[in-house]
Amino acid sequence: MQSELPKQFMLLLDSPILMHTLERFAMAYEDLEIVLVLPEDQIPFWKNLCAQMDFDIPHTVVQGGATRYLSVQNGIRACGDCKVVGIHDGVRPLVTLELIKACYEQAAEKGSALPVVRVTQSLRRVKDDQSEVVDRTGMMAVQTPQCFAMDKLRPCYEAKDNAAFTDDATVFEQGGHVVHLIDGEETNLKITTPEDLLIAEALMGGGKKKGKR
């Protein structure tokens, strides 16, 4: 993001990206228990930010681990007695209430819900100085929230961390469970670059008009 400030704290319109994300989930379900996992050194900053901006959505803050797996593990251990858990990227603030609910409902019914969108760009695999075309037929881009039945997911996160665990769905599969796909959203953008931030602003109706500064 070309900034020393972690991207989840950068402003999207008038609020930090992370606050927008938490608001989406709080709006989806009034009784949702929100657990926020952050690096230890970011927790005081976040708490001060919430106080300064009067951010009052109830949530529990948990210290993250050295890897994504360990961070999710800490978050799961902080969850109460719930039937379904949704794990979401903090920098995906444009997820709709409809997708959140669809993922939770499918996980409650089938045990899992992994939102995906079809890959439409041409792909090439690069190795050393050579490249080759990759057939994109059947290729899907994975999004979040990734939702699971808690009684199935919790034991999966008591296993040893593995470099093959690229997301929560792979952990779930390694535990012997089936991952069920669900249609994601093209607008469910993961903000990673300055350009993504501009796109997010435009999608939220805050894009700057031509001729304006």
Secondary structure, DSSP 8 states (H G I E B T S, - for coil): --SSS-GGGSEETTEEHHHHHHHHHHHH-TT---EEEE-GGGHHHHHHHHHHTT-----EEEE--SSHHHHHHHHHHT--S-SEEEE--TT-TT--HHHHHHHHHHHHHHSEEEEEEE--S-EEEEETTEEEEE--TT-EEE-S-EEEEHHHHHHHTTS---TT--SHHHHHHHTT----EEE--TT-----SHHHHHHHHHHTT----TT--
